[in-house]
Amino acid sequence: MLTITAVTGTTALAGCPDNDDEEEPDDDPDEEPEAVDVEEWAEIEEFYFDGQVSHWGGIEPDIIENEENPTLTLIEGQEYDFVWTNADGDVHNFAIWDDDGEPIVSSDFLEEEAETTEFVLEATEEMDVYLCETHDSEMHGSIEVRSE
């Protein structure tokens, strides 16, 4: 889940912010991350994405809709269908890698805009990230595998 912190301020001198009054972002490393509703994720069996050089776009389920490179929570041992569409006509694939940077599964590379592919896999604790192997610096998201 995303937390957005907005910092606003005004200044009496146009174009000259008063740095003494600026708020610092809340980056407390000891702060607990927002809890994940495992029950909500346990009901999910399919993920739909569109792939474009700038990011993976979440389409379905609702929990990832309109998110860029959303973090996925998978339930260990549960089977998932991953479906993705090439949204920009560049060369993409969808791969899941472990935390050692080794591929667990990779789809075929798609080169045509609107071309779609899918694969089914069972969630395992080794899963760490999903990415496009040709645009991995922009098109990547985290995977959290939980036990029910």
C-alpha positions in Angstrom: 0.0 0.0 0.0 1.2 3.5 -0.7 1.4 6.3 1.8 1.5 9.8 0.4 2.8 12.6 2.5 2.2 16.1 1.3 4.2 19.0 2.6 2.9 22.5 1.9 4.1 25.8 3.0 3.8 29.5 2.3 6.4 32.3 2.5 6.2 36.0 2.8 9.1 36.5 0.3 8.2 35.4 -3.2 10.7 32.8 -4.5 12.6 32.6 -1.2 11.4 29.7 0.9 12.2 29.9 4.7 14.0 26.6 5.2 13.6 26.9 9.0 9.8 26.3 8.7 9.9 23.3 6.2 8.7 20.0 7.5 10.9 17.0 7.1 9.4 13.9 5.5 8.5 11.1 7.8 11.2 8.5 7.0 11.4 6.8 10.4 13.2 3.5 9.7 11.7 2.0 12.9 8.2 2.7 11.8 6.1 -0.5 11.1 4.9 -0.8 7.5 1.2 -0.7 6.9 -0.3 -4.1 7.5 -1.4 -6.1 4.5 -4.9 -7.6 4.6 -3.9 -11.2 3.8 -7.5 -12.3 3.5 -8.1 -9.7 0.8 -5.1 -11.0 -1.2 -6.1 -14.7 -0.6 -9.2 -14.3 -2.8 -7.1 -13.2 -5.8 -6.3 -15.8 -8.5 -5.5 -13.7 -11.5 -3.4 -10.6 -12.2 -3.7 -8.5 -15.3 -1.0 -5.9 -16.3 -0.1 -3.8 -19.3 3.5 -3.5 -20.1 5.1 -0.2 -21.2 8.7 0.9 -21.0 8.0 3.3 -18.1 6.3 0.7 -15.8 4.0 -2.3 -15.4 0.4 -1.0 -15.1 -1.9 -2.8 -12.8 -5.3 -3.5 -14.5 -6.9 -6.2 -12.3 -7.8 -7.1 -9.6 -9.1 -3.9 -8.1 -6.4 -3.9 -5.4 -3.7 -3.1 -8.1 -5.9 -1.2 -10.6 -4.2 2.0 -11.9 -1.0 1.3 -9.8 2.4 1.5 -11.4 4.6 -1.5 -10.5 2.3 -2.5 -7.6 3.6 -4.7 -4.8 1.9 -8.1 -5.0 1.1 -10.2 -2.0 0.9 -13.9 -2.9 -0.2 -16.8 -0.7 2.4 -19.6 -0.6 1.1 -22.7 -2.4 -1.7 -20.8 -4.1 -1.8 -20.9 -7.9 -2.0 -17.6 -9.9 -2.7 -16.7 -13.5 -0.6 -13.8 -14.8 -1.9 -12.1 -17.9 -0.2 -9.1 -19.5 -0.5 -7.1 -22.7 2.2 -5.2 -24.6 0.9 -1.6 -24.3 3.5 0.3 -26.3 4.9 -2.1 -29.0 8.4 -2.2 -27.5 9.9 -5.6 -26.7 8.8 -6.9 -23.2 8.5 -10.0 -21.2 7.2 -10.7 -17.7 9.5 -12.6 -15.4 9.6 -13.5 -11.7 13.0 -13.6 -10.0 14.2 -14.8 -6.6 16.1 -12.7 -4.1 19.4 -13.9 -5.6 18.5 -12.3 -9.0 17.8 -15.6 -10.6 14.8 -16.1 -12.9 12.1 -18.5 -11.6 9.8 -18.1 -14.6 9.8 -15.9 -17.7 7.1 -15.3 -20.3 7.9 -15.1 -24.0 9.0 -11.7 -25.3 6.2 -9.8 -27.0 7.0 -7.2 -29.7 3.6 -6.2 -31.0 1.4 -3.6 -29.4 -1.8 -5.2 -28.0 -0.2 -8.7 -28.0 -1.1 -10.6 -24.9 0.3 -13.7 -23.1 -0.2 -15.5 -19.8 1.2 -18.1 -17.6 0.1 -20.0 -14.4 2.4 -20.6 -11.5 2.3 -21.6 -7.8 3.6 -19.0 -5.3 6.7 -20.1 -3.5 8.7 -18.3 -0.8 11.6 -17.7 -3.2 9.6 -15.2 -5.3 11.0 -11.7 -4.7 10.3 -9.4 -7.7 8.5 -9.3 -11.1 10.1 -7.5 -14.0 10.6 -7.0 -17.7 14.0 -8.4 -18.5 14.7 -5.8 -21.1 13.5 -2.8 -19.0 14.2 -4.0 -15.5 15.1 -0.6 -14.1 11.7 0.8 -14.9 9.4 -2.2 -15.1 9.8 -4.0 -11.8 7.7 -4.6 -8.7 8.0 -6.4 -5.4 6.4 -9.7 -4.4 5.6 -10.6 -0.8 4.8 -14.2 -0.2 2.8 -15.0 2.9 1.5 -18.1 4.5 -2.2 -18.2 5.1 
